[in-house]
């Protein structure tokens, strides 16, 4: 069925001949074959659900507490006047972490193992499974941890520090980590609601799940979920004119890789550095570095070059930092834009 590179053959035998061969097998072999087939369907479904690509129609977003934390008008249809909005939601749920015994019961086919590099325990498939992904058949193993399940390619697994351990050591390590995990989790997501069809092609396609949501104290609504990066890209896409305020500058920078003018010869650009998205300031000379650091920026030497970054993320007021950088320049740019 596959070639030496793991790619499915273009010309396969007719399905009738394949089914006839299956039906000619002894019953116990047929049962084993279909059990493996159903297991693979379940694995692919789980992977699609985790990636947000499983299409099950309109889902009801469930949580112990769902709070609407923001509302933004994104776009207004010039013909009908209908509005597309981005609704910020925070979903709080209790976390049920399996004990070591519960995990073993749910994963009887997996081996108790420890990563000697990290000291973490996991249940890992005793043998690799074939996963069909983007026209390539890849050998992967499923890794069950107190924090959830993931998949690791066979090549990476063989080169890793995982090794089998005794059940008693596994129980101790697993339960210690499980007890240290938070008991509740809060997830932030954005719901794109209102008129969606005219701008559907502009919506980031990483997640196309449609939810029905009933936030506390608010009316029920239906919309498509987008990530924080996706929401930023949409804000930048539908922003009118040149950004003149720190908030607009941040929105424009997060939504694209185009440089955003901060004045004084400085620009703000979103770049990927060491695998992480960062906001970098270009145009700063040596005499400006200390001043920018005093305003909240930080520097790193990368490839023998000093680079300046604006911190961004949970607990960081990036807008306030940009406000200190642009100072009165934002007002003058607003006057010029007007």
Secondary structure, DSSP 8 states (H G I E B T S, - for coil): -B-TTSBB-SS---HHHHHHHHHTS-HHHHHHHHHHHHHHHHHHHHHHHHHT----SEEE---SEEEEEEEEEEEE-TTT--EEEEEEEEEEEE-----HHHHHHHTTTEEEEEETTTTEEEEEESS-EEEEETTEEEEEEEEEETTEEEEEEHHHHHTS-EEE--HHHHHHHHHHHHHHS-SEEEEEEEEEEE--GGGGGGS-TT---EEEE--TTS--EEEEEE-HHHHHHHHHHT--S---SHHHHHHHHHH-SS-EEEETTEEEEEEEETTEEEEEEES--HHHHHHHHHTT-EEEEETTEEEEEE--STT--HHHHHHHHHTTHHHHHHHHH-
